[in-house]
Amino acid sequence: MRNEAKKIDKMVKKLLPLVIILSGCGGGGGGGAASSAGQTPTSLPTLEAVGSLVTVTDSANFTHVLGELKNSGNAAATFVEQKCNFYDASQSLLATDSSYIVGANVKLDQSGLFDDSALNPGDVGYFDVTTTETPASYQCTPTYQVFAVSAPVAKLELAGTPSVKDDGFGSAEILGTVVNSGTSDLTFGHVTAVIRSTNGNLADIASSYINGDTVTLSNNITTDTALHVGGSGTFDILTSVPYADFGSYEAKFSWNDATITGGTAAMLSDGVFKMPHSISRKEYLDGIRILETFLPMNGDR
């Protein structure tokens, strides 16, 4: 029961930026990726698998396929998504599910959109594709888009070494402090832990938004995920990995550059909010149903 509560809590936190997008949208426009039509890339990414895929079955009997992708090309890949076809024993297709990777946080030059599922040349990213089926086999293929990108001017990073403890229910919990060491304020600070078990295999990808400064956005929605330049915040990541099996982790960070004045945050991406790319299609749909239960959506106010 507690595991389900943890999943719901993580889902609500992951979908917070999406709620802000939906509540702030008018009749037109949107936060979609800019079209690459008319662009002729002089170089391309090359995505390749690193090591073997790992299959994990969670307490809800969902199947997770975890793995790593490396960009060995000479151009950045953006909106990198791993898609998996799941088959039964007779090789009949059961389902197709996907997940955006946990990668680098970049700014798309043309649109100002921030993407945390990018891979710069040489980068390694991680994915967790989840299905409700019980497959006998699966086949996975990555997809991506190519846009000109640049590094954000804010920078979220660890301040000190996080602590890892038993959460009281036998699972590992990661608590730590982050700091904005960049030259811009930020909003939607987010920390993801890529966790390996004691045998070195990927075991879980868990995340949490930070507890930082509280600011009001342009649509009058408040968030406590902001940090001024030089400011610090905390995070608390609940994992599904048994504490006794917890081996190591890698921390990944994402955020939106912003300017905070008098408690109000102006986005530096011309009002384009970052979509939560680390969720799968199923998580997105399940999360919307959860949020509709607790939060008023457009037309329900």
Helices and strands as residue ranges (DSSP letters): H 2-14, H 16-24, E 47-57, E 63-71, E 78-87, E 93-100, E 104-108, E 114-118, E 124-131, E 137-145, E 149-150, E 156-158, E 163-166, E 171-180, E 185-197, E 202-209, E 213-216, E 222-226, E 232-242, G 243-245, E 246-261, E 264-267, H 281-294
